[in-house]
Amino acid sequence: MYKLKITEAAQNDIESIVDYIAVQLDNRIAAIDFLNAIEKCYSHLSDNPYIFAKSSDARLEQEGYRKARIKNYLLMFKIREDRKEVFIYRVFYSASNYFELL
């Protein structure tokens, strides 16, 4: 089992996404569904983070970033194998230029 470390930036991203879905799109059910998908992803990350792909961006892959797709979003993380930890850095809309923001 890996311990998850969620950065403040990632937590803020998730809160912003949920707020956007629930308030701006007026779809609370979809917001809850997104949060459930996040929790499911966390469970998979804790069990085996290596099931997720390395970043497709060469620089981010070189820096050790991996990505998990959650609905229309990408959760960006790194694995610290020596400490059995997964650091979750950001959550981005998949069509954004996320590689410029990390």
C-alpha positions as semicolon CSV with decimal commas, in nm:
position;residue;x (nm);y (nm);z (nm)
1;M;0,000;0,000;0,000
2;Y;0,114;0,349;-0,089
3;K;0,041;0,655;0,121
4;L;-0,121;0,939;-0,072
5;K;0,008;1,294;-0,032
6;I;-0,225;1,548;-0,189
7;T;-0,084;1,894;-0,249
8;E;-0,280;2,205;-0,167
9;A;-0,283;2,290;-0,539
10;A;-0,443;1,953;-0,623
11;Q;-0,702;1,995;-0,348
12;N;-0,782;2,343;-0,479
13;D;-0,813;2,204;-0,832
14;I;-1,062;1,941;-0,716
15;E;-1,267;2,195;-0,521
16;S;-1,276;2,427;-0,824
17;I;-1,386;2,146;-1,054
18;V;-1,661;2,035;-0,818
19;D;-1,777;2,395;-0,776
20;Y;-1,781;2,446;-1,153
21;I;-1,984;2,129;-1,213
22;A;-2,226;2,180;-0,923
23;V;-2,280;2,555;-0,945
24;Q;-2,192;2,680;-1,293
25;L;-2,327;2,375;-1,475
26;D;-2,599;2,330;-1,211
27;N;-2,538;1,957;-1,198
28;R;-2,488;1,840;-0,840
29;I;-2,526;1,474;-0,936
30;A;-2,235;1,501;-1,181
31;A;-2,028;1,677;-0,912
32;I;-2,091;1,392;-0,669
33;D;-2,011;1,142;-0,945
34;F;-1,679;1,322;-1,003
35;L;-1,593;1,306;-0,633
36;N;-1,673;0,935;-0,628
37;A;-1,444;0,885;-0,929
38;I;-1,167;1,073;-0,745
39;E;-1,207;0,844;-0,444
40;K;-1,195;0,536;-0,668
41;C;-0,878;0,669;-0,832
42;Y;-0,723;0,730;-0,489
43;S;-0,794;0,368;-0,400
44;H;-0,620;0,246;-0,716
45;L;-0,325;0,477;-0,654
46;S;-0,291;0,347;-0,302
47;D;-0,301;-0,016;-0,419
48;N;-0,079;0,010;-0,728
49;P;0,011;0,349;-0,878
50;Y;0,204;0,180;-1,159
51;I;-0,120;0,084;-1,336
52;F;-0,138;0,443;-1,462
53;A;0,054;0,567;-1,765
54;K;0,359;0,787;-1,762
55;S;0,298;1,139;-1,886
56;S;0,291;1,165;-2,264
57;D;0,487;1,491;-2,245
58;A;0,861;1,414;-2,271
59;R;0,968;1,670;-2,008
60;L;0,706;1,560;-1,757
61;E;0,787;1,194;-1,816
62;Q;1,155;1,271;-1,758
63;E;1,057;1,438;-1,429
64;G;0,867;1,124;-1,325
65;Y;0,509;1,239;-1,371
66;R;0,230;0,990;-1,433
67;K;-0,134;1,058;-1,512
68;A;-0,468;0,911;-1,417
69;R;-0,771;0,994;-1,629
70;I;-1,083;1,079;-1,429
71;K;-1,377;1,161;-1,656
72;N;-1,258;1,466;-1,858
73;Y;-0,971;1,540;-1,622
74;L;-0,613;1,429;-1,563
75;L;-0,471;1,375;-1,217
76;M;-0,093;1,428;-1,228
77;F;0,122;1,247;-0,975
78;K;0,466;1,109;-0,895
79;I;0,563;0,793;-0,712
80;R;0,822;0,797;-0,437
81;E;0,901;0,426;-0,425
82;D;1,161;0,445;-0,147
83;R;0,893;0,579;0,090
84;K;0,591;0,403;-0,066
85;E;0,427;0,741;-0,127
86;V;0,229;0,891;-0,414
87;F;0,235;1,269;-0,448
88;I;-0,069;1,411;-0,622
89;Y;0,032;1,747;-0,768
90;R;-0,254;1,876;-0,983
91;V;-0,584;1,791;-1,149
92;F;-0,642;1,947;-1,493
93;Y;-0,907;1,951;-1,761
94;S;-0,769;1,702;-2,013
95;A;-0,788;1,946;-2,307
96;S;-0,579;2,211;-2,127
97;N;-0,208;2,269;-2,177
98;Y;-0,138;2,111;-1,838
99;F;0,224;2,038;-1,926
100;E;0,289;2,413;-1,920
101;L;0,139;2,446;-1,571
102;L;0,356;2,188;-1,395
